[in-house]
Amino acid sequence: MEKKVQSGINGFDSILKGGFVEGSFNLVVGECGAGKTIFALCFIVNGAEKYGENGLFVTLEESRANIIKNMPAKLKDIYERNTDKITIVDLSAIRKLSTIFEEKTGFSSIVDVDVLIESLRKWITEKKIKRVAIDGLAVLSIRYPQDYEIRSAVFRISSSLKELGVTSIITEESEHDGARKFSVKEFVADSITHINYRNGVRTLEVLKIRGSDFIPGESGFIISENGIEVFPRLIPETRVSATDRRVSTGIAGLDKMLNGGFFRGDTVLVSGSAGAGKTIMGLQFISAGCMNKERGLIVSFEENPAQLKRNAKAVGIPLDKYERENMLNIMYTPYPGTDIYMQIHNIISQLPSIERLFIDTVNHYESAMSKEELRNMLVSFTSMTKKHGVTVMFSSESDELMGTSKLMTSSVSFVVDTIIVLRHVEIGSEMHKAMNLLKVRGTEHVKDIREYVITNKGIVIKDKFKDVEGVFSGSARIAAKKLEKFFE
């Protein structure tokens, strides 16, 4: 088995299943601002702090002063404690080491591969370097514009670093649109990590590693004062049991429609337009658990805790009391602002201590992730909630106020056990609210479209709509038989 070199980046080594292969040449590629330089710095600084390994950071684009100045605060503190183990150099230092630089290139701002290799060999040998990071290798393309030239240059650098026995990271800038385009450098690299920054969310994906296994797929990461922290892609639980035990929805009429409530550990999606009562339904679900000594967690993207408590109080739900009794925790994560992957891992960390979870709303995951990412995340996430016996309710806001609408992507609807649809309907020039159990796994349930009202005690389910057709179509109308009697 190949010996591994840990990056020291929280969460990343688990994706690599232990770290980079010792002595390997590793490429980190991403668009401008994605975090490539910080990633490479973390590899060097953590190597010195955590593993006592001397490191060399070579910047071919920025100055040494700017690299140090722009380090995250705590990462900079670590660097300053380990200056005897860490060497940071820029292009000016490389020029000073060799008199052949300008003679060979004719330009003081272009890197010649012979000069770079000569400089690397000198520093690595003299300072007993074990880790090397080269930031901005793309400048070689100025000196070597043809594919065969740049491939040869990168191969020579890679071979020299391997010959010297160091583990290295090289950064390269990708296209601005984030498109994956394989460069000649990638065919030389032993591993490729692609990092991305879109819609305020940072992700990374290991695309290949020679001679070692790794966890495929995108994982989230953040850049903080500590440097980079990675939140590895969730892996589905394979040993998940099911139970016949029921838990109350918190709404008596809905419990009857479901033949006794939700199954413990099930996942529920409540879909409806603005003002339909999705959040109130979620609060009643959480409240029923707290009253039954089942700890709950509310994850809110839009309403802050003070607003949530005020609105809950209006329907007779004392969230403050539940918090004081340690029966409830509220996680407020305004989006954008809080990294979505970090939030998911924070939720997972609380699963062993809760029995009910309400996430308001799942739309924010959809806007932050691709369809495939969302699907993979939900499959893994719900397998974890089921393993811990946590009953989950997601709210989902639909676009249309009335009538038929797209429920959600199949990424969400296929993974849930129950789907509750809430709609505004107009009947006889009056606005009403309608509810239907669109999907319920594993149990008989009422299939009628029921009217409901929101009172000072929350949602109350009424009878099914009578003598009315097309309630969910957006054009409710009096049934034909009723009309016939009217005209008799």
N, C-alpha and C positions, 0 to 999 in steps of 0.2 A: 504494500500500500504506500502511495506517495505521501511524503511528509508534508504537513500543511503549515502555512504561515498565517496566523490570524491577523485580520485587518484592524481589529480593535474597535470597529464601528458597531455600535449597539444594534443587534438584529441582523446585520449583514452576514456575519460569519455562519449563522444558522442556515441562510440561503445557500451559502457555499459548502455547507456540511463540514464546517471546520476551518475554512479559510482558503486562501490561494495556495496552489501547489508551489512548494518551495523552489525558488530559482526560475519561476515562470515570468513571462512578459505579458502584461495584462492591459487591455485597452478599455478606457472609459470614454464613451462618446455621448454627446448631448448638445443641444443648442445653447446659444449664449444665455447666461443667467440661470442655467438649470442646476448648477452646483458642482461642476466638474473640479474646479480648483479646490474648493473646500473638501471635497471627497479625497483628493490626492493628499491634501495637508493632513487630514485625519489619519490617513494610513501611515504617514511619516511620524506625526506627533504622538499618536497612540502607541506606535512601535517603540518609541523611546520611553514613554511613561509606563506602559503596562508590561512590556517585555524586555526592556533594557537594551534594545537594538539600535545601533547608530543608523541615522537616516540622512539621505541627501535629497533636497527638493530643488529642482532646476526649473526656473521660469524663463521661457523664451519670449514672452510677450510683455508681461508686467515687470516693474522694477522690484527689487528685493524689498525696498522700503514700503511699497504699496502692499505687497503680499503680507508683511508683518502687520501693517497698520489695519488692514481689512479683516484680519482674523477675528472670528467670534470671541467674545470676551474671555470665557473660561478656557477655550482652546489656546488663546494667547498666553494665559497664565501658565498652562502646562508647558507650552513652548519655552517660556522664559525660565522655567525650572530645569529645563533639559537642553539648554544651549550648548552644553558640552557634548551632547549626543546628536544634535540636529544641525545640519549645515544647509543654509538657504542661499542660493546663488542665482544671479541673473545673467543676461547676455553680456553685460559689460565685464563681468568676472571671467567669462569664457574668452573674451577678446584679449584680456590681459595675459592669459595663460599661454597664448600662442602667437608667435610673430608671423606665422604663415596665414593667419586668418584673412587679412585684407589682400595679401598677395594672391591668394587662391580665388577669392570671390570678387574683389574689386569694390565691395560694398561693406560698410561696417555694421549694417543692420540685417545681413543675411547670414544664416547659419550654414556652415559647411560641415558635412558629416564627419570628415576626418578630424576637424577641430573639436567637434562635440565629443567624439569617441576618445580623443586624446585627453580632453578635460575630465570626462567621466572616469577614465582609468586612473588618472592622477588622484582625484578626490577619494574614490573608492578604496584605493590601495593605502593612501596615507592616513585616512580617517577610519579605516576598518568598517566601512559601510556595509550594512546588511539589506537595507531597503532604499530604493530609488524611486522618485516620482519626477517625471518630466511633463511640465504643463505647457501646452501650446505647441505641440510638435508640428502643427499645421504650417508653421512658418517655413518648414523645410520645402514645402511645395513651391515657394518662391525661387529657391535655388534649384529645385528639381521638378520642373513643371510636367514632365511626361510620366505616365503611369509606371513604366518600367524603371525609370530613374528613382522615383520615390519609393517604389517597392524594394529596390536594391538597397537604398539608403536605410530604410527602416529595418530591413533584414540584417544589415551590418550592425546597426545599433543593438538589435535584439540579441544577435549572436555574441556580441562583445559583453553585454550585461550578463548573459547566461554563463559565459566563460569565466566571468569574475565571481559567479556564485551568488548574485543578488536577486531578490524578488522585486519586480518593478511594476509601476503603474504609469501609463502614458495617457494623456488626455487629448481628445480631438473634438473639434466643433462639427456638429452635423448641420444639415439644412435647417433654415429658420422655421420652416413649417413642421419640423419634427419628423418628417418622413424618414423611413429607414432606407438608407442607400449605402450599400456595402462599398467601402473604399479598399484600396489595395492594402492599406495598413491592417485591416481586419483579417486578412488571410494570413498575415504573419503572426498575429497575436495568439497567445495560448488561451486567453479568455476575453470575452467581450461583455461589458456591462453598459446598457443603454439607459440614460437617465432623461427624464422628461419633465416639463413644467407647463401645465395647461389648466386654465380655469382656476388658478390659485392653488392647484394641487400638484405636488411633486411625486413622481413615481420612478422606479427603476426596475430593470428587468435584465437578468443574466441570460444572454443568448447562447453562449457556449463556454465550455471549459474542457480543455484537453486533459485526459487522464484522470478525471474526477467527476463525480455525480453532483447535481445541484437541484434546487427547487425551481422549476420553471414558472413563468407567469409574472405579471406585474405586482410589485409591492410598493406601498407608500413609504415616504420618508419626509422628515422635516429638517430644516436647518435652524438650530437654536444657538444660544450662547455656548453650548457644549460642543457644537460642531454638528455632525450628522447623526440622526437616529432613524433607523429603519424599522418599519412595521411589516414583518414578513407576511406574504400571502397566506390566507387561512387555508388549512388543509381539512377536508371533511372528516368528521368522526365516522368510523365504520361500525362501532358497537353502540347502537342506539336502541333503547327499548321503548315500548309503548304501554300505556296504561288505560284502563277503563274508567279511572277516577275522573269525576267531573269537577269543574270549578265554575262558580257563578260569574256571569257577565257583569253583575251589578245592576242589571235591569230585569225586573221580574218577568215582564212580557217577553223579552228576548230569550230568557232561560227556557220558557215554555216553547217558543218557536224552535229552539235547538234541542228539545227533548231532554233538558236538564242542565244545559250550559256547555261550555267548551270542554274538550278533553284536556287534562293537564299535560302541558308540554307542547300543545298545538300552537301553530302560528296563524294569526288572523289578520286579514287585510280589510280595513274599513275605507271605502272609496266614496267620495262625495264632493260636491262643489263647495265654495265658500259659504259659511253660514248654515251648513246642513246639520252640524252637530257632531262632527268627527271627534274633536278634542273633548267635548263633554262625554261622549261615549267612552273614550279612553280613560278619562278621569274617574268615571263610575266603575270601570273595570278595575282600576288600581285601588280605589276606595274599598270595593268589596273585598279585595285581598287583605288590605290593612286591617279591616274590621275582623277578619278571620285569622289574624296573626300571620299573614303571608307577606313578607317584605317585598316592597315594590321599588322599581326604578323608572322615573320618567325622563326621557331624553327629548328636549325641546329645542328646535332650531329657530323658532320665530318668537315665541312668547317667553320673556324673562321670568324668573321665579316669582317676583312680586306680582306681575300681571297674571300669571298662571294661578297664584293663590287667590287673588281677588276674584277672578272669574269662577274658580271652583267654589268659593264661598257663596257666590250668588245662586248656586244650585245645591247648597247644603253640604259641600264636601270640605272638611277641615284639614287641608294639607299641612298647615302649621302644626296641628296636633300630631299628625302622623310622623312628621319630622322629629318633633320633641320625643316621641315614643320610640324613635329609631326604627320605625317601620317603613320609612320612605326616604329616598334620596332623589334629588332633582339635578340632572346634568344639563345645564344650559350651554349650548354650543352654537352661537350665531354663525350662520353661513352666508358669505364667505368670512373667514376669520380663524376658524379652528380647522386644522387638518382633519379630513374625513377619515383617513386611515388610523390616525392616532386615536380618534374618538371611538372607532370600532374596537380597537384593542383595549381601550379603557372600559368599554361596556363588558367585553369578555372577561376582564379581570374581576368584575363584580358578579358574574353569573353564579359562582358557588354560594353567594350569600343572599340571593333574591329568589323569589318564586314567580313574580310577575314583572313584565317589562312593557312599557308603552313608548313607542318611538313616533314622534310627531314632527315632521312627516317624512315618509320614505322618498318623496320626490327629490329631496336634496342629494340623496345617494345617486339617484338617476342622472342628475345634472352634473355630478362630479366624476362619474365613471362611464366608461364605454359599456355598451350592452353586454358584451362578453364578460367584462370585469364584474359588473353588477350581478350577473347570473352566477358566476363562480363564487363571489363573496357571499351571496344569500344562501346558496347550497351549503357552504361550509358553516356559515354563521348559524343557520337554523339547525344544523346537525349538532352544533355545540349547545344551543339552548335546549334541544330535546334531551341531550345527554344529561344535562343538569336538571331536567324537569321544569324548566322555566316556560310559562305560558306567555306568548308574545303577541302584542297587538301593534300593527303598523297602521298609521293613517295615510291616506293618499288623496291629494286634491285633484279633482278632474277640472277640465277647462270650462265646460259648458255649465251654465246655471241650471238649465232644464233640458229634458230630453235625453236621447241616447248620446253617449260619448265614449271615447276610448278609455277603457278602464285603467290600464297601465300597460307597460311593456310585458311581454310574455316572461321576461326575466324575473318579474315579481309574482305575477299571478300563478305561474305554474308551481312555485315552491311553497305557497301557503296552503293550509288545510281548510280554511274557511274564508269566504269572501262575502262581506256585507256591503250592499250598495244603498247609499242614501241619495235621495233626489228631491229637488223642489218640483212641484207640479201645480199647474193652474187648472182649477175646476170651477166653473160658474163664476168667473171673474174674481176668484179668491185663490190665494196661495196656500198650498198644503205641503206637507212633507211625507214622502213615501219611502218605505224600506223593503228590501228583498234579500233573502239569503240565496245568493247566486250560486254558491258552491259550499258544500259541507261534506267533508270526508268522514266515512265510518259510522254514520248515524242517520236515522230518519229525521226529517226536519220539515217545518212548515214551508210550503212553496208559494203561499199567497203573497201578494203585495200588500203590506200593512201600512196604515197611516200611523204616524207618531207625532207627538208634540213635545216641545221643550218647556218644562215648568220650573218653578223654583226648587223642585226636588229632582231635577234632571230630566232625562228622556223617559217618556211614558208611551208604551205601545198601545195603540187602539185596535179596532177591528179592521178587517180587510176592506178595501174599497168595494162598495156595492153599486151595481148598475152603472159602472164607469168602465170604459175601455181605453186602451192606449195610454195608461198612466205614465209609463216610462218612455213613451215615444216622443213626448214633448207636445202632443196634441190630444190630451185626454178628452173624451167625448162620452155623452150619455149613451148607454147601450141601446141597441136597436129595439129590443123588446120593450124597454122603458118608453122609447119614443112612440111605439105603436099604441101603447096604452094612453099616452098623452093625447094622441090625435083621435082616439075613439069617441 
